[in-house]
Amino acid sequence: MAGTSSGIVAGLVAAAVGTVGILAYQAQATVPAGLGRNASANSSPAAVSKAPRDRRHPAALPGDSGKGERVVYSVDDDRVWLVDERNRVQRTFSVHPGSIDPRPGSYGVTSRSHAVTGTDGTPVEHVVRFTSVDGVAVGFSAAVGDAGSGDTAEPKTGGIRETRADGEAMWKFATIGVRVVVIR
């Protein structure tokens, strides 16, 4: 009797594994083109060139940075703009990037953490992540207290550090799915 039961269980397991394999293949085969790929792979060539700037107002929102609600991050200027759905800048501030820059392109906020320890050992809060580079998460965060600015050479850090006040504004603005447009 024990041999019969184990045979039945083995048969059911094999059938379940086969069914899951077929369903996985069907799901993969029906995914729309581009879905699930890194957003930067779908970036337009314009996103890679330097966005136009207003020379008289260096903190003004750069041209060609998109439309609608979004966070705009300039890796060349170390500046962030929080832009509402009517294309009005709600807040702009300078940041201190980590040792890894994200590629220019359009991303979505993928995860958030209220308080964690950064890869450099610095306690941070209001973490808003939007991509990864070579396995290192990239996102905005504010160092807690008088901790470092996140601009150390080692280890590799993707933390783009902001002041605590700016971090709180980012936390309120950049919820899951909000676009982050990275420009030069």
VENHU-V549577 format. One record per residue. N is the residue number from 0. RES is the residue in three letters. PHI is phi in radians with two decimals (NA if undefined). D_CENTER is the distance of its C-alpha to the mean C-alpha in Angstrom with 2 decimals. Layout:
N | RES | PHI | D_CENTER
N | RES | PHI | D_CENTER
//
This chain:
0 | MET | NA | 55.92
1 | ALA | -1.14 | 53.09
2 | GLY | -1.14 | 52.82
3 | THR | -1.19 | 52.58
4 | SER | -1.10 | 49.81
5 | SER | -1.18 | 47.70
6 | GLY | -1.15 | 48.30
7 | ILE | -1.14 | 47.15
8 | VAL | -1.07 | 43.97
9 | ALA | -1.08 | 43.24
10 | GLY | -1.13 | 43.82
11 | LEU | -1.14 | 41.51
12 | VAL | -1.10 | 38.71
13 | ALA | -1.08 | 39.20
14 | ALA | -1.13 | 39.20
15 | ALA | -1.15 | 35.98
16 | VAL | -1.10 | 34.18
17 | GLY | -1.10 | 35.50
18 | THR | -1.11 | 34.44
19 | VAL | -1.08 | 30.84
20 | GLY | -1.06 | 30.82
21 | ILE | -1.12 | 32.20
22 | LEU | -1.12 | 29.75
23 | ALA | -1.12 | 26.75
24 | TYR | -1.11 | 28.21
25 | GLN | -1.09 | 28.86
26 | ALA | -1.14 | 25.35
27 | GLN | -1.15 | 23.90
28 | ALA | -1.26 | 26.58
29 | THR | -1.85 | 25.86
30 | VAL | -1.20 | 22.08
31 | PRO | -1.05 | 21.70
32 | ALA | -0.99 | 20.98
33 | GLY | 1.57 | 17.37
34 | LEU | -1.26 | 16.04
35 | GLY | 1.59 | 13.77
36 | ARG | -1.43 | 13.25
37 | ASN | -1.08 | 10.25
38 | ALA | -1.02 | 9.81
39 | SER | -1.19 | 10.80
40 | ALA | -1.19 | 13.93
41 | ASN | -1.70 | 14.93
42 | SER | -1.16 | 14.61
43 | SER | -1.39 | 17.94
44 | PRO | -1.01 | 19.90
45 | ALA | -1.12 | 19.97
46 | ALA | -1.22 | 16.28
47 | VAL | -1.48 | 17.20
48 | SER | -1.33 | 20.23
49 | LYS | -1.18 | 20.41
50 | ALA | -1.21 | 20.10
51 | PRO | -1.04 | 23.47
52 | ARG | -2.12 | 24.14
53 | ASP | -1.58 | 26.92
54 | ARG | -1.11 | 28.97
55 | ARG | -1.35 | 30.86
56 | HIS | -2.30 | 27.78
57 | PRO | -1.07 | 25.13
58 | ALA | -1.56 | 22.85
59 | ALA | -1.19 | 23.14
60 | LEU | -1.04 | 20.24
61 | PRO | -1.12 | 20.28
62 | GLY | -1.19 | 21.68
63 | ASP | 1.00 | 19.95
64 | SER | -1.83 | 16.57
65 | GLY | 1.82 | 16.64
66 | LYS | -2.40 | 18.28
67 | GLY | 1.45 | 17.75
68 | GLU | -1.12 | 15.44
69 | ARG | -2.99 | 12.30
70 | VAL | -1.83 | 10.73
71 | VAL | -1.91 | 12.00
72 | TYR | -2.18 | 11.29
73 | SER | -1.69 | 14.16
74 | VAL | -1.26 | 14.00
75 | ASP | -1.35 | 17.80
76 | ASP | -1.70 | 18.65
77 | ASP | 0.88 | 16.28
78 | ARG | -2.41 | 16.08
79 | VAL | -2.18 | 13.94
80 | TRP | -2.19 | 15.37
81 | LEU | -1.75 | 14.90
82 | VAL | -2.02 | 16.63
83 | ASP | -1.43 | 18.38
84 | GLU | -1.12 | 19.47
85 | ARG | -1.68 | 22.56
86 | ASN | 1.17 | 20.76
87 | ARG | -1.74 | 21.99
88 | VAL | -1.27 | 20.22
89 | GLN | -1.52 | 20.17
90 | ARG | -2.89 | 19.27
91 | THR | -2.39 | 18.54
92 | PHE | -2.80 | 18.37
93 | SER | -1.53 | 18.13
94 | VAL | -2.34 | 15.78
95 | HIS | -2.04 | 16.40
96 | PRO | -1.26 | 13.92
97 | GLY | -1.35 | 14.00
98 | SER | -1.49 | 15.66
99 | ILE | -2.11 | 12.83
100 | ASP | -1.71 | 11.51
101 | PRO | -1.28 | 8.79
102 | ARG | -1.28 | 10.93
103 | PRO | -1.00 | 11.81
104 | GLY | 2.73 | 10.81
105 | SER | -1.96 | 9.33
106 | TYR | -2.22 | 6.05
107 | GLY | -2.12 | 5.91
108 | VAL | -1.09 | 4.89
109 | THR | -1.80 | 5.59
110 | SER | -2.76 | 7.47
111 | ARG | -2.48 | 9.46
112 | SER | -2.42 | 12.44
113 | HIS | -1.19 | 15.38
114 | ALA | -2.65 | 16.74
115 | VAL | -2.58 | 16.24
116 | THR | -1.85 | 17.37
117 | GLY | -1.19 | 15.16
118 | THR | -1.11 | 15.76
119 | ASP | -1.63 | 18.39
120 | GLY | 1.52 | 20.20
121 | THR | -1.46 | 19.50
122 | PRO | -1.18 | 19.30
123 | VAL | -2.28 | 16.36
124 | GLU | -2.33 | 15.72
125 | HIS | 0.92 | 13.47
126 | VAL | -1.43 | 10.27
127 | VAL | -2.18 | 7.15
128 | ARG | -1.70 | 4.09
129 | PHE | -2.39 | 0.57
130 | THR | -2.89 | 3.31
131 | SER | -2.47 | 6.79
132 | VAL | -2.27 | 9.96
133 | ASP | 0.89 | 13.28
134 | GLY | 1.42 | 12.32
135 | VAL | -1.81 | 10.83
136 | ALA | -1.14 | 7.57
137 | VAL | -2.09 | 5.93
138 | GLY | -3.04 | 5.63
139 | PHE | -1.63 | 8.63
140 | SER | -2.80 | 11.76
141 | ALA | -2.07 | 15.50
142 | ALA | -1.21 | 18.12
143 | VAL | -1.51 | 20.86
144 | GLY | 1.20 | 24.34
145 | ASP | -1.66 | 25.37
146 | ALA | -1.14 | 22.97
147 | GLY | -1.00 | 21.73
148 | SER | -1.58 | 19.41
149 | GLY | 1.46 | 17.10
150 | ASP | -1.83 | 18.63
151 | THR | -1.39 | 20.66
152 | ALA | -1.35 | 21.30
153 | GLU | -2.32 | 21.16
154 | PRO | -1.31 | 19.39
155 | LYS | -1.11 | 16.29
156 | THR | -2.21 | 13.64
157 | GLY | -1.87 | 10.03
158 | GLY | -1.34 | 10.68
159 | ILE | -1.70 | 10.99
160 | ARG | -1.50 | 13.97
161 | GLU | -2.30 | 15.51
162 | THR | -1.18 | 18.79
163 | ARG | -1.11 | 19.23
164 | ALA | -1.14 | 20.29
165 | ASP | -1.18 | 17.32
166 | GLY | -1.09 | 15.05
167 | GLU | -1.15 | 17.06
168 | ALA | -1.11 | 16.74
169 | MET | -1.07 | 12.93
170 | TRP | -1.02 | 13.21
171 | LYS | -1.23 | 15.72
172 | PHE | -1.48 | 14.04
173 | ALA | -1.67 | 10.36
174 | THR | -1.46 | 11.06
175 | ILE | -0.94 | 9.58
176 | GLY | 1.64 | 9.35
177 | VAL | -1.09 | 9.65
178 | ARG | -1.25 | 8.79
179 | VAL | -2.11 | 7.17
180 | VAL | -1.79 | 9.77
181 | VAL | -1.72 | 10.00
182 | ILE | -2.18 | 13.76
183 | ARG | -1.53 | 16.41
//
